[in-house]
Amino acid sequence: MTEVPRRSDRWSALANGPGRLSAGFAVIGDVQFLPGYSVLLVDDPNVERLSDLPKDKRLVFLSDMDQLGEAGERASRRMDAAFRRVNLEILGNTDGFLHAHVWPRFEWEPTDLVGMPVWLYPRDRWADKQFALGQQHDPLRKEIGEELDRLRSAN
């Protein structure tokens, strides 16, 4: 699992990287106010929506999303006893390419937000430098990547 490269060279940088899955690339999110946030990017930047893929590749993308979600769940459970669940989302309202969000959720989240969609978190969480992806997230990224490797080798 790798960081999200700049948008201009995202797919070429990911093509042969450690986060390569069958129909996309697993990357750790730019913000980590919910530690372990990850994104599955489709392997073709011209694919805008799930329905743009042929049925067989669509199912492979969804399987990749499931694997990334399970890897995030396993890593989060091991690293934080307050882990609750993982939310999986395909939204596509901002970026014009198919991608899926994997959001770990925790018992320590504010009570008014823990049962709500992540997108309702205050804007400052998204921009605050203390939540930006950094070297402090390397152990978490490694854990998710190793879980992903275990899941892929089991299939």
Accessible surface in RSA format (square Angstrom, percent):
REM  Atomic radii and reference values for relative SASA: ProtOr
REM  Chains: A
REM  Algorithm: Lee & Richards
REM  Probe-radius: 1.40
REM  Slices: 20
REM RES _ NUM      All-atoms   Total-Side   Main-Chain    Non-polar    All polar
REM                ABS   REL    ABS   REL    ABS   REL    ABS   REL    ABS   REL
RES MET A   1    21.15  11.0   0.00   0.0  21.15  50.4   0.00   0.0  21.15  28.0
RES THR A   2    36.13  25.7  34.28  34.8   1.85   4.4   7.36   9.9  28.77  43.5
RES GLU A   3    87.86  50.4  86.33  65.3   1.54   3.7  17.01  32.9  70.85  57.8
RES VAL A   4    29.94  19.7  12.19  11.0  17.75  42.8  12.19  10.6  17.75  48.1
RES PRO A   5    29.53  21.5  16.52  15.1  13.01  47.3  28.35  23.4   1.18   7.3
RES ARG A   6   177.03  74.3 163.48  83.3  13.55  32.3  82.49 112.7  94.53  57.3
RES ARG A   7   147.62  62.0 134.47  68.5  13.15  31.3  59.08  80.7  88.55  53.7
RES SER A   8   103.01  87.0  56.59  75.5  46.42 106.9  59.45 126.6  43.55  61.0
RES ASP A   9    54.93  38.5  49.66  49.4   5.27  12.5  26.95  63.4  27.99  27.9
RES ARG A  10    20.91   8.8  20.13  10.3   0.78   1.9   0.00   0.0  20.91  12.7
RES TRP A  11    36.69  14.7  32.68  15.8   4.02   9.4  33.07  17.6   3.62   5.9
RES SER A  12    90.71  76.7  61.93  82.6  28.78  66.3  56.39 120.1  34.32  48.1
RES ALA A  13    58.79  54.1  23.95  37.0  34.84  79.3  35.74  50.3  23.05  61.1
RES LEU A  14     4.11   2.3   3.14   2.2   0.97   2.5   3.29   2.3   0.83   2.2
RES ALA A  15    41.77  38.4  35.98  55.5   5.79  13.2  36.69  51.7   5.09  13.5
RES ASN A  16   148.64 102.5 113.13 109.3  35.51  85.5  38.40  92.4 110.25 106.6
RES GLY A  17    21.79  26.9   0.00   N/A  21.79  26.9  14.21  39.0   7.59  17.0
RES PRO A  18    96.21  70.1  70.92  64.6  25.29  91.9  84.61  69.9  11.60  72.1
RES GLY A  19     1.86   2.3   0.00   N/A   1.86   2.3   1.02   2.8   0.84   1.9
RES ARG A  20    79.65  33.4  78.79  40.2   0.86   2.0  31.89  43.6  47.76  28.9
RES LEU A  21     6.38   3.6   0.66   0.5   5.72  14.4   2.84   2.0   3.54   9.5
RES SER A  22    83.59  70.6  53.12  70.9  30.47  70.2  24.69  52.6  58.90  82.5
RES ALA A  23     0.00   0.0   0.00   0.0   0.00   0.0   0.00   0.0   0.00   0.0
RES GLY A  24     0.00   0.0   0.00   N/A   0.00   0.0   0.00   0.0   0.00   0.0
RES PHE A  25     6.43   3.2   6.43   4.0   0.00   0.0   6.43   3.9   0.00   0.0
RES ALA A  26     0.00   0.0   0.00   0.0   0.00   0.0   0.00   0.0   0.00   0.0
RES VAL A  27     0.00   0.0   0.00   0.0   0.00   0.0   0.00   0.0   0.00   0.0
RES ILE A  28     0.00   0.0   0.00   0.0   0.00   0.0   0.00   0.0   0.00   0.0
RES GLY A  29     0.94   1.2   0.00   N/A   0.94   1.2   0.94   2.6   0.00   0.0
RES ASP A  30    87.40  61.2  79.76  79.4   7.65  18.1  30.25  71.2  57.15  57.0
RES VAL A  31    19.75  13.0  19.70  17.8   0.05   0.1  19.70  17.1   0.05   0.1
RES GLN A  32     6.02   3.4   0.00   0.0   6.02  14.3   0.00   0.0   6.02   4.6
RES PHE A  33     5.09   2.5   0.00   0.0   5.09  13.2   0.54   0.3   4.55  13.0
RES LEU A  34     0.29   0.2   0.29   0.2   0.00   0.0   0.29   0.2   0.00   0.0
RES PRO A  35    45.56  33.2  44.79  40.8   0.77   2.8  44.79  37.0   0.77   4.8
RES GLY A  36     0.04   0.0   0.00   N/A   0.04   0.0   0.00   0.0   0.04   0.1
RES TYR A  37    15.99   7.5  15.99   9.1   0.00   0.0   5.80   4.4  10.19  12.6
RES SER A  38     0.49   0.4   0.49   0.6   0.00   0.0   0.22   0.5   0.27   0.4
RES VAL A  39    12.87   8.5  12.87  11.7   0.00   0.0  12.87  11.2   0.00   0.0
RES LEU A  40     0.00   0.0   0.00   0.0   0.00   0.0   0.00   0.0   0.00   0.0
RES LEU A  41     4.60   2.6   4.60   3.3   0.00   0.0   4.60   3.2   0.00   0.0
RES VAL A  42     0.00   0.0   0.00   0.0   0.00   0.0   0.00   0.0   0.00   0.0
RES ASP A  43    30.17  21.1  12.31  12.2  17.86  42.2   5.37  12.6  24.80  24.7
RES ASP A  44    53.96  37.8  52.70  52.4   1.26   3.0  15.76  37.1  38.19  38.1
RES PRO A  45    59.74  43.5  48.67  44.4  11.07  40.2  48.67  40.2  11.07  68.8
RES ASN A  46   125.97  86.9 103.80 100.3  22.17  53.4  30.64  73.8  95.33  92.1
RES VAL A  47    15.40  10.1  13.96  12.6   1.44   3.5  15.40  13.4   0.00   0.0
RES GLU A  48    91.80  52.7  79.95  60.5  11.85  28.2  13.83  26.8  77.97  63.7
RES ARG A  49   128.89  54.1 126.19  64.3   2.70   6.4  45.71  62.5  83.18  50.4
RES LEU A  50    42.26  23.5  39.83  28.5   2.43   6.1  39.83  28.0   2.43   6.5
RES SER A  51    73.82  62.4  53.81  71.8  20.01  46.1  41.61  88.6  32.21  45.1
RES ASP A  52    67.81  47.5  35.88  35.7  31.93  75.5  17.83  42.0  49.98  49.8
RES LEU A  53     7.50   4.2   5.13   3.7   2.37   6.0   5.53   3.9   1.97   5.3
RES PRO A  54    85.13  62.0  72.02  65.6  13.11  47.7  84.53  69.8   0.59   3.7
RES LYS A  55   132.57  64.7 126.21  77.4   6.36  15.1  79.34  71.4  53.23  56.7
RES ASP A  56   102.52  71.8  95.36  94.9   7.16  16.9  44.79 105.4  57.74  57.6
RES LYS A  57    64.09  31.3  61.80  37.9   2.29   5.5  36.58  32.9  27.50  29.3
RES ARG A  58    61.81  26.0  61.81  31.5   0.00   0.0   9.65  13.2  52.17  31.6
RES LEU A  59    98.24  54.7  93.14  66.6   5.10  12.8  93.42  65.6   4.82  13.0
RES VAL A  60    57.96  38.1  56.27  50.9   1.69   4.1  57.95  50.4   0.01   0.0
RES PHE A  61     0.00   0.0   0.00   0.0   0.00   0.0   0.00   0.0   0.00   0.0
RES LEU A  62    56.02  31.2  52.60  37.6   3.42   8.6  53.10  37.3   2.92   7.9
RES SER A  63    51.79  43.8  45.19  60.3   6.60  15.2  27.60  58.8  24.19  33.9
RES ASP A  64     4.36   3.1   4.36   4.3   0.00   0.0   0.00   0.0   4.36   4.3
RES MET A  65    26.72  13.8  26.72  17.7   0.00   0.0  26.70  22.7   0.02   0.0
RES ASP A  66    79.99  56.0  78.98  78.6   1.02   2.4  18.61  43.8  61.38  61.2
RES GLN A  67    23.88  13.4  23.66  17.3   0.22   0.5   6.50  13.8  17.39  13.2
RES LEU A  68     0.02   0.0   0.00   0.0   0.02   0.0   0.00   0.0   0.02   0.0
RES GLY A  69     3.55   4.4   0.00   N/A   3.55   4.4   3.46   9.5   0.09   0.2
RES GLU A  70    64.63  37.1  60.67  45.9   3.96   9.4  20.19  39.0  44.44  36.3
RES ALA A  71     0.00   0.0   0.00   0.0   0.00   0.0   0.00   0.0   0.00   0.0
RES GLY A  72     0.57   0.7   0.00   N/A   0.57   0.7   0.57   1.6   0.00   0.0
RES GLU A  73    55.84  32.1  55.84  42.2   0.00   0.0   2.46   4.8  53.39  43.6
RES ARG A  74    84.22  35.4  80.78  41.2   3.44   8.2  21.44  29.3  62.78  38.1
RES ALA A  75     0.00   0.0   0.00   0.0   0.00   0.0   0.00   0.0   0.00   0.0
RES SER A  76     2.74   2.3   0.37   0.5   2.37   5.5   2.58   5.5   0.16   0.2
RES ARG A  77   132.59  55.7 122.48  62.4  10.10  24.1  59.25  81.0  73.34  44.4
RES ARG A  78   130.50  54.8  94.99  48.4  35.51  84.6  73.90 101.0  56.60  34.3
RES MET A  79    90.94  47.1  52.87  35.0  38.06  90.6  60.33  51.3  30.60  40.5
RES ASP A  80    40.09  28.1  35.21  35.0   4.89  11.6  16.94  39.9  23.15  23.1
RES ALA A  81   113.70 104.5  69.88 107.8  43.82  99.7  78.43 110.5  35.27  93.4
RES ALA A  82    26.02  23.9  20.23  31.2   5.79  13.2  25.23  35.5   0.79   2.1
RES PHE A  83    24.97  12.5   6.12   3.8  18.85  49.0   6.12   3.7  18.85  53.9
RES ARG A  84    97.63  41.0  66.11  33.7  31.51  75.0   8.44  11.5  89.19  54.1
RES ARG A  85   136.17  57.2 132.39  67.5   3.78   9.0  29.44  40.2 106.74  64.7
RES VAL A  86    21.84  14.4   4.76   4.3  17.08  41.2   4.76   4.1  17.08  46.3
RES ASN A  87    35.17  24.3  31.15  30.1   4.02   9.7  10.92  26.3  24.25  23.4
RES LEU A  88    76.78  42.8  47.55  34.0  29.24  73.5  47.71  33.5  29.07  78.2
RES GLU A  89    31.10  17.9  25.25  19.1   5.85  13.9  17.12  33.1  13.98  11.4
RES ILE A  90    61.36  34.9  33.54  25.0  27.82  67.1  33.54  24.1  27.82  75.5
RES LEU A  91    79.94  44.5  55.73  39.9  24.21  60.9  58.07  40.8  21.87  58.9
RES GLY A  92    38.23  47.1   0.00   N/A  38.23  47.1  11.54  31.7  26.69  59.8
RES ASN A  93   136.14  93.9  96.81  93.6  39.33  94.7  34.95  84.1 101.19  97.8
RES THR A  94   130.28  92.7  97.56  98.9  32.71  78.0  70.51  94.7  59.77  90.4
RES ASP A  95    28.31  19.8  25.45  25.3   2.86   6.8   0.94   2.2  27.37  27.3
RES GLY A  96    59.39  73.2   0.00   N/A  59.39  73.2  40.19 110.3  19.21  43.0
RES PHE A  97    14.60   7.3  14.43   8.9   0.17   0.5  14.43   8.7   0.17   0.5
RES LEU A  98     3.81   2.1   2.22   1.6   1.59   4.0   3.81   2.7   0.00   0.0
RES HIS A  99    10.18   5.6   9.08   6.3   1.10   2.8   2.97   3.1   7.21   8.4
RES ALA A 100     0.00   0.0   0.00   0.0   0.00   0.0   0.00   0.0   0.00   0.0
RES HIS A 101    17.07   9.3  17.07  11.9   0.00   0.0  13.11  13.5   3.96   4.6
RES VAL A 102     0.20   0.1   0.20   0.2   0.00   0.0   0.20   0.2   0.00   0.0
RES TRP A 103     0.00   0.0   0.00   0.0   0.00   0.0   0.00   0.0   0.00   0.0
RES PRO A 104     0.00   0.0   0.00   0.0   0.00   0.0   0.00   0.0   0.00   0.0
RES ARG A 105     3.13   1.3   3.13   1.6   0.00   0.0   1.00   1.4   2.13   1.3
RES PHE A 106     2.29   1.1   2.29   1.4   0.00   0.0   2.29   1.4   0.00   0.0
RES GLU A 107   111.94  64.3  91.82  69.5  20.12  47.9  39.43  76.3  72.51  59.2
RES TRP A 108   116.53  46.8  86.10  41.7  30.43  71.5  93.95  50.1  22.58  36.6
RES GLU A 109     5.21   3.0   0.00   0.0   5.21  12.4   0.00   0.0   5.21   4.3
RES PRO A 110    48.29  35.2  36.50  33.3  11.79  42.9  48.29  39.9   0.00   0.0
RES THR A 111   131.42  93.5 110.58 112.1  20.84  49.7  79.92 107.3  51.50  77.9
RES ASP A 112   107.14  75.0  85.91  85.5  21.23  50.2  49.56 116.6  57.58  57.4
RES LEU A 113    19.67  11.0  19.52  14.0   0.15   0.4  19.52  13.7   0.15   0.4
RES VAL A 114    30.34  20.0  27.95  25.3   2.39   5.8  27.95  24.3   2.39   6.5
RES GLY A 115    64.67  79.7   0.00   N/A  64.67  79.7  31.68  86.9  32.98  73.9
RES MET A 116    86.64  44.9  83.64  55.4   3.00   7.1  55.90  47.5  30.74  40.7
RES PRO A 117    66.26  48.3  60.45  55.1   5.81  21.1  65.10  53.7   1.16   7.2
RES VAL A 118     0.03   0.0   0.00   0.0   0.03   0.1   0.00   0.0   0.03   0.1
RES TRP A 119    87.67  35.2  73.48  35.6  14.19  33.3  73.48  39.2  14.19  23.0
RES LEU A 120    99.17  55.2  79.92  57.2  19.25  48.4  82.84  58.2  16.32  43.9
RES TYR A 121     4.66   2.2   0.45   0.3   4.21  11.0   0.13   0.1   4.54   5.6
RES PRO A 122    69.02  50.3  57.78  52.7  11.24  40.9  69.02  57.0   0.00   0.0
RES ARG A 123   166.37  69.9 159.81  81.5   6.57  15.6  89.73 122.6  76.64  46.5
RES ASP A 124    91.26  63.9  81.87  81.5   9.38  22.2  44.04 103.6  47.22  47.1
RES ARG A 125    60.04  25.2  59.91  30.5   0.13   0.3   1.42   1.9  58.62  35.5
RES TRP A 126    41.59  16.7  26.81  13.0  14.78  34.7  26.94  14.4  14.65  23.8
RES ALA A 127    84.17  77.4  55.51  85.7  28.66  65.2  63.68  89.7  20.49  54.3
RES ASP A 128    56.01  39.2  43.46  43.3  12.56  29.7  14.96  35.2  41.05  40.9
RES LYS A 129   183.79  89.7 169.11 103.8  14.69  35.0 114.60 103.2  69.19  73.7
RES GLN A 130   122.91  68.7  93.14  68.1  29.77  70.9  39.32  83.7  83.59  63.4
RES PHE A 131    41.55  20.8  40.55  25.1   1.00   2.6  41.55  25.2   0.00   0.0
RES ALA A 132    42.54  39.1  39.98  61.7   2.56   5.8  40.70  57.3   1.84   4.9
RES LEU A 133    31.03  17.3   7.83   5.6  23.20  58.3   7.83   5.5  23.20  62.4
RES GLY A 134    23.62  29.1   0.00   N/A  23.62  29.1  23.62  64.8   0.00   0.0
RES GLN A 135   156.02  87.2 144.56 105.6  11.46  27.3  46.63  99.3 109.38  83.0
RES GLN A 136   118.99  66.5  87.76  64.1  31.23  74.3  64.51 137.3  54.48  41.3
RES HIS A 137    20.79  11.4  20.47  14.2   0.32   0.8   8.45   8.7  12.35  14.4
RES ASP A 138    63.61  44.6  60.11  59.8   3.50   8.3  27.13  63.8  36.48  36.4
RES PRO A 139    76.82  56.0  70.24  64.0   6.57  23.9  75.90  62.7   0.91   5.7
RES LEU A 140    16.11   9.0  15.58  11.1   0.53   1.3  15.58  10.9   0.53   1.4
RES ARG A 141    36.80  15.5  36.32  18.5   0.48   1.1  11.43  15.6  25.37  15.4
RES LYS A 142   131.01  63.9 121.71  74.7   9.30  22.1  88.80  79.9  42.21  45.0
RES GLU A 143    42.63  24.5  42.63  32.2   0.00   0.0   4.49   8.7  38.14  31.1
RES ILE A 144     0.04   0.0   0.04   0.0   0.00   0.0   0.04   0.0   0.00   0.0
RES GLY A 145     8.91  11.0   0.00   N/A   8.91  11.0   8.60  23.6   0.32   0.7
RES GLU A 146    59.50  34.2  57.43  43.4   2.08   4.9  27.27  52.7  32.23  26.3
RES GLU A 147     5.46   3.1   5.46   4.1   0.00   0.0   0.00   0.0   5.46   4.5
RES LEU A 148     3.20   1.8   3.20   2.3   0.00   0.0   3.20   2.2   0.00   0.0
RES ASP A 149    79.39  55.6  74.49  74.1   4.90  11.6  28.03  66.0  51.37  51.2
RES ARG A 150   117.89  49.5 112.42  57.3   5.47  13.0  63.19  86.4  54.71  33.2
RES LEU A 151    17.24   9.6  16.35  11.7   0.89   2.2  16.89  11.9   0.35   0.9
RES ARG A 152    93.98  39.5  78.86  40.2  15.12  36.0  20.40  27.9  73.57  44.6
RES SER A 153    96.82  81.8  59.01  78.8  37.80  87.1  52.74 112.3  44.08  61.8
RES ALA A 154    86.31  79.4  44.42  68.5  41.89  95.3  55.45  78.1  30.86  81.7
RES ASN A 155   133.49  92.1  71.91  69.5  61.58 148.3  55.49 133.6  78.00  75.4
END  Absolute sums over single chains surface
CHAIN  1 A     8238.8       6582.5       1656.3       4297.3       3941.4
END  Absolute sums over all chains
TOTAL          8238.8       6582.5       1656.3       4297.3       3941.4
